[in-house]
Amino acid sequence: MRHQQTMFTSIPIFRALTILKCSNHHHTTTSASMAATPATTVCSAASPSIQDHVTVRAATISLQEWQAWGTDSPMPTQVAQIVEEMVDLERQSDAQMKFGGLGGKLKGDFKTQEDKKHRAKYKALDDSEQKLHFFSARQIACRLLGSRGYLCQKCWLPQEDCMCSRVVTSNLWHRIRFWLYMHPKDFLRQNNTGKLLWQVFGINAAKLCLFGIAEHEEIMWNAFSHSGRNNVWCLYPNKNTPTKSVEDSFTGCTSNNLLSEPHQTDEGEMFNFILIDGTWSNSAAMFRRLKERADLIWGDDLPCISLSTGASAMHKLRPQPSWDRTCTAGAAVGLLDELHLVSQFNSLGLDKQAEAVENSVDVLLASLTGRRLRMGRSVTRRQRHHDDFC
């Protein structure tokens, strides 16, 4: 991976967005037809640094629109419900729905009204599981509405900075499946690197599972139950958790089907690798949830793998708590490289597959660097020191 000299401050995730209220004509449109209507975006030159985008959009998120963000899962029921509730609230109020600033959060008078409503609903929920589901669904609903017509649905960058044409795809060895267990606050984040895995390998080889979304978590755990505990590993460098190296985990692998054709591979023979995709502070809760579910299903700990991977180029893009930590894509690169060194796997081209992901990280870094330079923003960040707190 080439070395970059630029370093970053926090990168805004979304743009300032103003959603126009629907006319009375739109009020009478059926949900089905609105779901099929694409959003249209008009750019304003009001600001030289951050363009405002005025979006006339459908009142619901269609299945096609949802899956275009990088998944083949059904539209989560609670996410769809919250989207509709927010649109209804906008119609009933005098305020327009606006997103902007760091994190692409709701802004203005609509934020005040929506905050009051969603906090009351959250407080009325009975238990922590319901609260988590609501929190996650609302985060995702806001990101879907705030990114519509602005971000490219494949690379999650502003459309004028789309990097898709520069990403070279590759075929991941058919026995490996990555599960991107992503925190809602990392969903549609421009500098997220987990998205690179399905950009390079496709959504069947790299599955998105959103933390706290019941439908996603059930799909993932159903796959794990079918494969069995011995074919599931979590990449998580927690010093308080027993881990094995890649070599220790796979040196004794004696499967006769490593060179089998994809159509001959049963789902139960898949090697499932969980990549926790969130900030290091959020990852502790995510890992704890995985452990609790593993204990419930198998009555045993979730197998964990530690990597010898060092810092990746993404340290220059977003701060890490320590230099022995790496980004999500960097963890996938490290795993594939270390698997390639195990004798049973060295004829599978895993090193080339790792290189394809590494190259996509370079493309993302260059795209975000170019955007900041074009907008006249600093591409350096003050060096900060963090405790190894994960």
RODO-2510 file (C-alpha; in nm, 4 decimals, decimal comma):
residues 390
     n   res          X          Y          Z
     1     m     0,0000     0,0000     0,0000
     2     r     0,1427     0,3352    -0,0906
     3     h     0,2088     0,5819     0,1897
     4     q     0,0201     0,9091     0,2105
     5     q     0,1503     1,2168     0,3883
     6     t    -0,1853     1,3824     0,4517
     7     m    -0,3796     1,3450     0,7749
     8     f    -0,7387     1,4342     0,8478
     9     t    -0,9603     1,6099     1,0896
    10     s    -1,3132     1,4780     1,1236
    11     i    -1,4854     1,4460     0,7867
    12     p    -1,8489     1,5592     0,7527
    13     i    -2,0643     1,2616     0,6703
    14     f    -2,3560     1,4311     0,5021
    15     r    -2,4392     1,7655     0,3466
    16     a    -2,6813     2,0333     0,4472
    17     l    -3,0104     1,9089     0,3063
    18     t    -3,3470     2,0732     0,2738
    19     i    -3,6465     1,8529     0,1994
    20     l    -3,9332     2,0311     0,0279
    21     k    -4,2785     1,9723     0,1645
    22     c    -4,5037     1,7738    -0,0656
    23     s    -4,7895     1,9515    -0,2363
    24     n    -5,1498     1,8437    -0,1896
    25     h    -5,1171     1,6466    -0,5119
    26     h    -4,8431     1,4358    -0,3566
    27     h    -5,0506     1,3810    -0,0444
    28     t    -5,2959     1,1744    -0,2451
    29     t    -5,0331     0,9606    -0,4162
    30     t    -5,0313     0,5959    -0,3113
    31     s    -4,7413     0,4571    -0,1108
    32     a    -4,6580     0,2068    -0,3816
    33     s    -4,6158     0,4696    -0,6507
    34     m    -4,4190     0,6986    -0,4202
    35     a    -4,1824     0,4167    -0,3316
    36     a    -4,1023     0,3674    -0,6972
    37     t    -4,0421     0,7374    -0,7657
    38     p    -3,6724     0,8289    -0,7676
    39     a    -3,5531     1,1352    -0,5811
    40     t    -3,4376     1,4349    -0,7826
    41     t    -3,1631     1,6649    -0,6608
    42     v    -3,0996     2,0295    -0,7441
    43     c    -2,7713     2,1868    -0,6344
    44     s    -2,7659     2,5448    -0,5131
    45     a    -2,4651     2,7747    -0,5351
    46     a    -2,5574     2,9527    -0,2130
    47     s    -2,2416     2,8419    -0,0355
    48     p    -1,8920     2,8149    -0,1858
    49     s    -1,7887     2,5359     0,0515
    50     i    -2,0991     2,3280     0,1237
    51     q    -2,3703     2,3085    -0,1385
    52     d    -2,7289     2,2817    -0,0233
    53     h    -2,9308     2,0101    -0,1916
    54     v    -3,3049     2,0556    -0,2283
    55     t    -3,4627     1,7148    -0,2716
    56     v    -3,8132     1,6305    -0,3818
    57     r    -3,8459     1,2704    -0,2699
    58     a    -4,0797     0,9810    -0,2256
    59     a    -4,2392     0,9362     0,1154
    60     t    -4,1095     0,5804     0,1560
    61     i    -3,7901     0,3885     0,0847
    62     s    -3,8454     0,1257    -0,1834
    63     l    -3,6821    -0,2163    -0,1636
    64     q    -3,4757    -0,1326    -0,4713
    65     e    -3,3487     0,1902    -0,3161
    66     w    -3,2702     0,0180     0,0138
    67     q    -3,0752    -0,2672    -0,1437
    68     a    -2,8777    -0,0299    -0,3664
    69     w    -2,6901     0,0894    -0,0552
    70     g    -2,5082    -0,2462    -0,0359
    71     t    -2,7344    -0,5259     0,0856
    72     d    -2,9665    -0,7968    -0,0436
    73     s    -3,1737    -0,8016     0,2765
    74     p    -3,5408    -0,7039     0,3033
    75     m    -3,6184    -0,3470     0,4058
    76     p    -3,6157    -0,3419     0,7898
    77     t    -3,9725    -0,2945     0,9086
    78     q    -3,8971    -0,0470     1,1866
    79     v    -3,6721     0,1644     0,9618
    80     a    -3,9526     0,1939     0,7048
    81     q    -4,1987     0,2848     0,9797
    82     i    -3,9769     0,5631     1,1174
    83     v    -3,9200     0,7062     0,7678
    84     e    -4,2964     0,7292     0,7172
    85     e    -4,3460     0,8831     1,0631
    86     m    -4,0849     1,1513     0,9927
    87     v    -4,2436     1,2357     0,6576
    88     d    -4,5880     1,2536     0,8195
    89     l    -4,4540     1,4819     1,0934
    90     e    -4,3056     1,7129     0,8314
    91     r    -4,6391     1,7342     0,6494
    92     q    -4,8245     1,8146     0,9696
    93     s    -4,5787     2,0788     1,0904
    94     d    -4,4607     2,4137     0,9592
    95     a    -4,0963     2,3045     0,9606
    96     q    -3,8933     2,1497     0,6801
    97     m    -3,6708     1,8475     0,7303
    98     k    -3,3054     1,9558     0,7182
    99     f    -2,9834     1,7613     0,7633
   100     g    -2,6319     1,8986     0,7838
   101     g    -2,3060     1,9498     0,9692
   102     l    -2,0837     1,6819     1,1179
   103     g    -2,2726     1,3542     1,1259
   104     g    -2,5495     1,4770     0,8964
   105     k    -2,7848     1,5283     1,1901
   106     l    -3,1306     1,6808     1,1807
   107     k    -3,1268     2,0577     1,2141
   108     g    -3,3610     2,3481     1,2718
   109     d    -3,7197     2,3617     1,3938
   110     f    -3,8045     2,0179     1,2579
   111     k    -3,5262     1,8690     1,4722
   112     t    -3,6811     2,0236     1,7835
   113     q    -4,0207     1,8737     1,7072
   114     e    -3,8855     1,5340     1,6024
   115     d    -3,6554     1,5149     1,9067
   116     k    -3,9485     1,5667     2,1411
   117     k    -4,1507     1,2979     1,9660
   118     h    -3,8800     1,0328     1,9414
   119     r    -3,7547     1,0861     2,2975
   120     a    -4,1060     1,0326     2,4310
   121     k    -4,1398     0,7140     2,2274
   122     y    -3,7984     0,5874     2,3405
   123     k    -3,8831     0,6529     2,7061
   124     a    -4,2102     0,4603     2,6738
   125     l    -4,0388     0,1423     2,5507
   126     d    -4,0352    -0,1415     2,8018
   127     d    -3,6883    -0,2939     2,7852
   128     s    -3,3332    -0,2400     2,6629
   129     e    -3,3780    -0,4626     2,3570
   130     q    -3,6700    -0,2545     2,2305
   131     k    -3,4740     0,0629     2,2992
   132     l    -3,1757    -0,0660     2,0979
   133     h    -3,3980    -0,1608     1,8037
   134     f    -3,5592     0,1834     1,8039
   135     f    -3,2263     0,3663     1,8374
   136     s    -3,0697     0,1730     1,5491
   137     a    -3,3725     0,2054     1,3220
   138     r    -3,3967     0,5814     1,3774
   139     q    -3,0255     0,6336     1,3091
   140     i    -3,0540     0,4441     0,9818
   141     a    -3,3770     0,6169     0,8784
   142     c    -3,2163     0,9595     0,9260
   143     r    -2,9115     0,8560     0,7238
   144     l    -3,1244     0,7210     0,4410
   145     l    -3,3265     1,0417     0,4188
   146     g    -3,0224     1,2654     0,4624
   147     s    -2,8183     1,0906     0,1922
   148     r    -3,0866     1,0527    -0,0715
   149     g    -2,9872     1,2080    -0,4030
   150     y    -2,6526     1,3190    -0,2602
   151     l    -2,4335     1,0157    -0,1905
   152     c    -2,3465     0,7520    -0,4490
   153     q    -2,5247     0,4382    -0,3327
   154     k    -2,2269     0,2143    -0,4063
   155     c    -1,9282     0,4033    -0,2621
   156     w    -2,1150     0,6319    -0,0160
   157     l    -1,9269     0,9391    -0,1392
   158     p    -2,0882     1,2573    -0,2744
   159     q    -2,1869     1,1910    -0,6331
   160     e    -1,9369     1,4442    -0,7685
   161     d    -1,6589     1,2485    -0,5920
   162     c    -1,7777     0,8983    -0,6855
   163     m    -1,4844     0,6545    -0,6871
   164     c    -1,6666     0,3497    -0,8278
   165     s    -1,4959     0,3618    -1,1681
   166     r    -1,1540     0,3313    -1,0006
   167     v    -1,2340     0,0309    -0,7799
   168     v    -1,1167    -0,2967    -0,9335
   169     t    -1,3405    -0,5889    -0,8414
   170     s    -1,2138    -0,9348    -0,7498
   171     n    -1,3555    -1,2782    -0,6715
   172     l    -1,3182    -1,3793    -0,3083
   173     w    -1,2420    -1,7477    -0,2497
   174     h    -1,5869    -1,9060    -0,2388
   175     r    -1,5461    -2,0679     0,1044
   176     i    -1,4987    -1,7300     0,2795
   177     r    -1,7814    -1,4983     0,3770
   178     f    -1,7260    -1,1678     0,5539
   179     w    -1,9973    -1,0323     0,7825
   180     l    -1,9744    -0,6549     0,8268
   181     y    -2,1347    -0,6085     1,1692
   182     m    -2,1819    -0,2342     1,1380
   183     h    -2,2880     0,0214     1,3958
   184     p    -2,5741     0,2450     1,2712
   185     k    -2,3566     0,5541     1,3152
   186     d    -2,1116     0,4110     1,0605
   187     f    -2,3839     0,3360     0,8051
   188     l    -2,3387     0,5638     0,4991
   189     r    -2,0336     0,7233     0,6575
   190     q    -1,8111     0,8526     0,3792
   191     n    -1,4824     0,7373     0,5318
   192     n    -1,6155     0,3967     0,6344
   193     t    -1,3974     0,1187     0,4913
   194     g    -1,6233    -0,1828     0,5483
   195     k    -1,8222    -0,0850     0,2381
   196     l    -1,5092    -0,1501     0,0298
   197     l    -1,5425    -0,5247     0,0866
   198     w    -1,8706    -0,5561    -0,1003
   199     q    -1,7532    -0,3046    -0,3595
   200     v    -1,4584    -0,5333    -0,4336
   201     f    -1,6063    -0,8801    -0,3681
   202     g    -1,9834    -0,8264    -0,4044
   203     i    -2,2709    -0,8422    -0,1567
   204     n    -2,2811    -1,2237    -0,1478
   205     a    -1,9205    -1,2486    -0,0283
   206     a    -1,9381    -0,9501     0,2097
   207     k    -2,2687    -0,9285     0,3957
   208     l    -2,3900    -0,6168     0,5751
   209     c    -2,5418    -0,6768     0,9194
   210     l    -2,6540    -0,3639     1,1035
   211     f    -2,6197    -0,3673     1,4811
   212     g    -2,9595    -0,3568     1,6509
   213     i    -3,1616    -0,4330     1,3356
   214     a    -3,3504    -0,7514     1,4192
   215     e    -3,3939    -0,8753     1,0612
   216     h    -3,0231    -0,8368     0,9848
   217     e    -2,9065    -1,0054     1,3026
   218     e    -3,1428    -1,2987     1,2492
   219     i    -3,0120    -1,3522     0,8945
   220     m    -2,6541    -1,3540     1,0223
   221     w    -2,7150    -1,5885     1,3154
   222     n    -2,9216    -1,8277     1,1043
   223     a    -2,6197    -1,8582     0,8739
   224     f    -2,3905    -1,9151     1,1731
   225     s    -2,6200    -2,1816     1,3157
   226     h    -2,6145    -2,3624     0,9816
   227     s    -2,2347    -2,3451     0,9552
   228     g    -2,1722    -2,4361     1,3195
   229     r    -1,9548    -2,2730     1,5837
   230     n    -1,6336    -2,4230     1,4421
   231     n    -1,6795    -2,2263     1,1188
   232     v    -1,7396    -1,8845     1,2767
   233     w    -1,4693    -1,6411     1,3931
   234     c    -1,4723    -1,2816     1,5109
   235     l    -1,1776    -1,0527     1,4396
   236     y    -1,1558    -0,8530     1,7585
   237     p    -0,8273    -0,7457     1,9249
   238     n    -0,9514    -0,7311     2,2832
   239     k    -0,6751    -0,8173     2,5291
   240     n    -0,9366    -0,9388     2,7789
   241     t    -1,0768    -1,1965     2,5356
   242     p    -0,9073    -1,5318     2,4601
   243     t    -0,7939    -1,5266     2,0978
   244     k    -0,5982    -1,7455     1,8596
   245     s    -0,3754    -1,6447     1,5735
   246     v    -0,4730    -1,7295     1,2164
   247     e    -0,2005    -1,9933     1,2083
   248     d    -0,3235    -2,1578     1,5294
   249     s    -0,6835    -2,1531     1,4067
   250     f    -0,6245    -2,3068     1,0632
   251     t    -0,2975    -2,5009     1,0581
   252     g    -0,4835    -2,8202     1,1478
   253     c    -0,7502    -2,7684     0,8823
   254     t    -0,7806    -3,0956     0,6882
   255     s    -1,0883    -3,0257     0,4769
   256     n    -1,0836    -3,2077     0,1445
   257     n    -1,3069    -2,9464    -0,0152
   258     l    -1,0761    -2,6435    -0,0173
   259     l    -1,0360    -2,6677    -0,3942
   260     s    -1,3976    -2,7599    -0,4670
   261     e    -1,5990    -2,5623    -0,7201
   262     p    -1,8356    -2,2940    -0,5846
   263     h    -2,1459    -2,4882    -0,6921
   264     q    -2,0225    -2,7889    -0,4918
   265     t    -1,9878    -2,5950    -0,1645
   266     d    -2,2604    -2,6339     0,0958
   267     e    -2,3532    -2,3323     0,3086
   268     g    -2,2490    -2,5346     0,6125
   269     e    -1,8910    -2,5427     0,4808
   270     m    -1,8519    -2,1645     0,4662
   271     f    -1,5849    -1,9931     0,6762
   272     n    -1,7665    -1,6998     0,8395
   273     f    -1,5579    -1,4042     0,9585
   274     i    -1,7219    -1,1259     1,1602
   275     l    -1,5690    -0,7803     1,1200
   276     i    -1,6962    -0,5354     1,3820
   277     d    -1,7413    -0,2097     1,1931
   278     g    -1,7785     0,0841     1,4296
   279     t    -1,5764     0,3207     1,6438
   280     w    -1,3583     0,1543     1,9032
   281     s    -1,5789     0,2907     2,1812
   282     n    -1,8932     0,1422     2,0202
   283     s    -1,7282    -0,1893     1,9361
   284     a    -1,7225    -0,3058     2,2989
   285     a    -2,1037    -0,3110     2,3164
   286     m    -2,1233    -0,4743     1,9735
   287     f    -1,8805    -0,7489     2,0738
   288     r    -2,0660    -0,8061     2,4004
   289     r    -2,3906    -0,8555     2,2063
   290     l    -2,2216    -1,1115     1,9810
   291     k    -2,0844    -1,3009     2,2814
   292     e    -2,4241    -1,3107     2,4516
   293     r    -2,5915    -1,4497     2,1395
   294     a    -2,3156    -1,7102     2,0925
   295     d    -2,3588    -1,8259     2,4514
   296     l    -2,7359    -1,8480     2,4017
   297     i    -2,7043    -2,0581     2,0840
   298     w    -2,3958    -2,2691     2,1545
   299     g    -2,3456    -2,2380     2,5293
   300     d    -1,9882    -2,1337     2,4594
   301     d    -1,7720    -1,8321     2,3760
   302     l    -1,7535    -1,6858     2,0283
   303     p    -1,4204    -1,7947     1,8709
   304     c    -1,1922    -1,4943     1,8184
   305     i    -0,8890    -1,4395     1,5966
   306     s    -0,6129    -1,1868     1,6553
   307     l    -0,4089    -1,0489     1,3661
   308     s    -0,0504    -0,9317     1,3530
   309     t    -0,1603    -0,6476     1,1239
   310     g    -0,0066    -0,3073     1,1913
   311     a    -0,1446     0,0374     1,1182
   312     s    -0,3132     0,0916     0,7833
   313     a    -0,3177     0,4000     0,5633
   314     m    -0,6596     0,4806     0,7076
   315     h    -0,4906     0,6114     1,0233
   316     k    -0,4332     0,9172     0,8082
   317     l    -0,8040     0,9344     0,7262
   318     r    -0,9675     0,8813     1,0638
   319     p    -0,7987     0,8629     1,4049
   320     q    -0,7460     0,5274     1,5755
   321     p    -0,6974     0,4840     1,9513
   322     s    -0,3544     0,3284     1,9009
   323     w    -0,1230     0,2419     1,6161
   324     d    -0,1691    -0,1330     1,6607
   325     r    -0,5357    -0,0960     1,5616
   326     t    -0,6529    -0,0963     1,2032
   327     c    -0,9611    -0,0129     0,9994
   328     t    -1,2217    -0,2695     0,8923
   329     a    -1,0818    -0,3112     0,5417
   330     g    -0,7313    -0,3311     0,6889
   331     a    -0,8425    -0,6185     0,9126
   332     a    -0,9773    -0,8047     0,6090
   333     v    -0,6473    -0,7481     0,4267
   334     g    -0,4537    -0,8798     0,7259
   335     l    -0,6722    -1,1894     0,7542
   336     l    -0,6383    -1,2788     0,3854
   337     d    -0,2622    -1,2212     0,3923
   338     e    -0,2159    -1,4387     0,7019
   339     l    -0,4416    -1,7127     0,5651
   340     h    -0,2286    -1,7135     0,2495
   341     l     0,0740    -1,8034     0,4641
   342     v    -0,0985    -2,1189     0,5928
   343     s     0,0157    -2,4020     0,3661
   344     q    -0,3334    -2,5398     0,2999
   345     f    -0,4478    -2,2014     0,1664
   346     n    -0,1470    -2,0711    -0,0276
   347     s    -0,2750    -2,1867    -0,3678
   348     l    -0,6083    -2,0010    -0,3427
   349     g    -0,4878    -1,6555    -0,4473
   350     l    -0,5780    -1,4963    -0,1147
   351     d    -0,2786    -1,2624    -0,1383
   352     k    -0,4145    -1,1182    -0,4639
   353     q    -0,7577    -1,0793    -0,3069
   354     a    -0,5983    -0,8932    -0,0150
   355     e    -0,4181    -0,6670    -0,2598
   356     a    -0,7475    -0,5795    -0,4310
   357     v    -0,8928    -0,4579    -0,0990
   358     e    -0,5730    -0,2706    -0,0161
   359     n    -0,5881    -0,0913    -0,3503
   360     s    -0,9487     0,0115    -0,2843
   361     v    -0,8403     0,1682     0,0466
   362     d    -0,5877     0,3754    -0,1485
   363     v    -0,8625     0,4867    -0,3875
   364     l    -1,0887     0,5912    -0,0981
   365     l    -0,8078     0,7812     0,0718
   366     a    -0,7204     0,9641    -0,2513
   367     s    -1,0868     1,0500    -0,3173
   368     l    -1,1406     1,2029     0,0251
   369     t    -0,8082     1,3868     0,0103
   370     g    -0,8985     1,5330    -0,3280
   371     r    -1,2394     1,6444    -0,2037
   372     r    -1,0963     1,8320     0,0927
   373     l    -0,8322     2,0007    -0,1211
   374     r    -1,0915     2,1032    -0,3797
   375     m    -1,3100     2,2556    -0,1086
   376     g    -1,0161     2,4450     0,0401
   377     r    -1,0101     2,2465     0,3625
   378     s    -0,7097     2,1394     0,5621
   379     v    -0,5806     1,7883     0,5015
   380     t    -0,3753     1,7758     0,8195
   381     r    -0,4911     1,6921     1,1674
   382     r    -0,3326     1,7508     1,5027
   383     q    -0,1684     1,4372     1,6383
   384     r    -0,3658     1,3046     1,9326
   385     h    -0,2831     1,0415     2,1907
   386     h    -0,5386     0,7824     2,2957
   387     d    -0,5442     0,5130     2,5576
   388     d    -0,5786     0,1562     2,4341
   389     f    -0,9351     0,1439     2,5595
   390     c    -1,1109    -0,1160     2,3467
***
